[in-house]
Amino acid sequence: MATHSHKRETARRKPSAALIAAPLAILATVAAVTIGVVGSEQPADLLAVDQSAAGDIADRGPVVSRGGIGRGDLRRPAGPPAREVEAAAAPQLSPVDEALLPAAVTAAIRNADTQRWTTTELNIWTRPDKQAKQLGVLDASKKVPVTGREMLGRQEIVLDGEARWVTSGYLSEKKPDPWPSLGGQCTNGTSVPSGVSSNIRAIHQAVCANFPEIATYGTLRGDGEHAQGIAMDIMVTGDRAWQVAEFLRENYSEFGVNYVIHAQRIWSVDRSSEGWRAMEDRGSVTANHYDHVHVTTY
């Protein structure tokens, strides 16, 4: 009996090979199935999350690398064309600066086929605005080509092949008569009242002698300087009027002139350096002195 009990105990402690192999086979099968599932497909909810994230990334557009090159499609950002950007950045030129561009000046000189006479001495300027520099003086009775361009009270002419500017209103189609002198006699029968000043009498005498076609002079009347006998209206228009006005301006010291007005422009002794200055519009031809030359003396 003792021997049989010992054998059965020995059998339990040394299991057979079949019993050991069966659990190992089961474990290997489970491991293979698990690896296959993991490698072949993912749970549906995990796929949904991954696809949503991918969509968010795609919606964000291309990702720019540190080198500045986009990933995926290299799409150019929306914006105005380069030419429009350059045009917007270019500085805006004033009308005067546009007129003084080399191409515009060259075209103006090339088309200057009209000649005009200077009716008086004229300052020569480099441009029509306040930035102009004076280059000299153009003599009276000189024939010069004109371009037809006029800006800011100045006209463009051509001198020695260069574009220059002079004060408007002193260029005539016809050659002016010889410049008047202080001498001569009044022979057209006109006169002025005895109540006017000696300066007004001297002006009448000189204007009558040099411009005998002028037959009307306005002197005494009941207001202001005319009533005092120190002012006179010389009834003349056009180029001839400017010749009279310039004659009085040139000889202001001999005649005791205070100021002269014609064609809505005024010249005065106290502001003589400014030349002929523009005046406000007074509403009519006579009020604006287009049909006569007004002179006031001291």
Rosetta blueprint (number, residue, H / E / L):
1 M L
2 A H
3 T H
4 H H
5 S H
6 H H
7 K H
8 R H
9 E H
10 T H
11 A H
12 R H
13 R H
14 K L
15 P L
16 S L
17 A H
18 A H
19 L H
20 I H
21 A H
22 A H
23 P H
24 L H
25 A H
26 I H
27 L H
28 A H
29 T H
30 V H
31 A H
32 A H
33 V H
34 T H
35 I H
36 G H
37 V H
38 V H
39 G H
40 S H
41 E L
42 Q L
43 P L
44 A H
45 D H
46 L H
47 L H
48 A H
49 V H
50 D H
51 Q H
52 S H
53 A H
54 A H
55 G H
56 D H
57 I H
58 A H
59 D H
60 R L
61 G L
62 P L
63 V L
64 V E
65 S L
66 R L
67 G L
68 G L
69 I L
70 G E
71 R L
72 G L
73 D L
74 L L
75 R L
76 R L
77 P L
78 A L
79 G L
80 P L
81 P L
82 A H
83 R H
84 E H
85 V H
86 E H
87 A H
88 A H
89 A H
90 A L
91 P L
92 Q L
93 L L
94 S L
95 P H
96 V H
97 D H
98 E H
99 A H
100 L L
101 L L
102 P H
103 A H
104 A H
105 V H
106 T H
107 A H
108 A H
109 I H
110 R H
111 N L
112 A L
113 D L
114 T E
115 Q E
116 R E
117 W E
118 T E
119 T L
120 T L
121 E L
122 L E
123 N E
124 I E
125 W E
126 T L
127 R L
128 P L
129 D L
130 K L
131 Q L
132 A L
133 K L
134 Q E
135 L E
136 G E
137 V E
138 L E
139 D L
140 A L
141 S L
142 K L
143 K E
144 V E
145 P E
146 V E
147 T E
148 G E
149 R E
150 E E
151 M E
152 L L
153 G L
154 R E
155 Q E
156 E E
157 I E
158 V E
159 L E
160 D L
161 G L
162 E E
163 A E
164 R E
165 W E
166 V E
167 T E
168 S L
169 G L
170 Y L
171 L E
172 S E
173 E L
174 K L
175 K L
176 P L
177 D L
178 P L
179 W L
180 P L
181 S L
182 L L
183 G L
184 G L
185 Q L
186 C L
187 T L
188 N L
189 G L
190 T L
191 S L
192 V L
193 P L
194 S L
195 G L
196 V L
197 S L
198 S H
199 N H
200 I H
201 R H
202 A H
203 I H
204 H H
205 Q H
206 A H
207 V H
208 C H
209 A H
210 N H
211 F L
212 P L
213 E L
214 I L
215 A L
216 T L
217 Y E
218 G E
219 T L
220 L L
221 R L
222 G L
223 D L
224 G H
225 E H
226 H H
227 A H
228 Q L
229 G L
230 I L
231 A E
232 M E
233 D E
234 I E
235 M L
236 V L
237 T L
238 G H
239 D H
240 R H
241 A H
242 W H
243 Q H
244 V H
245 A H
246 E H
247 F H
248 L H
249 R H
250 E H
251 N L
252 Y H
253 S H
254 E H
255 F H
256 G L
257 V E
258 N E
259 Y E
260 V E
261 I E
262 H E
263 A L
264 Q L
265 R E
266 I E
267 W E
268 S E
269 V H
270 D H
271 R H
272 S H
273 S H
274 E H
275 G L
276 W L
277 R E
278 A E
279 M L
280 E L
281 D L
282 R L
283 G L
284 S L
285 V L
286 T L
287 A L
288 N L
289 H L
290 Y L
291 D L
292 H L
293 V E
294 H E
295 V E
296 T E
297 T E
298 Y L
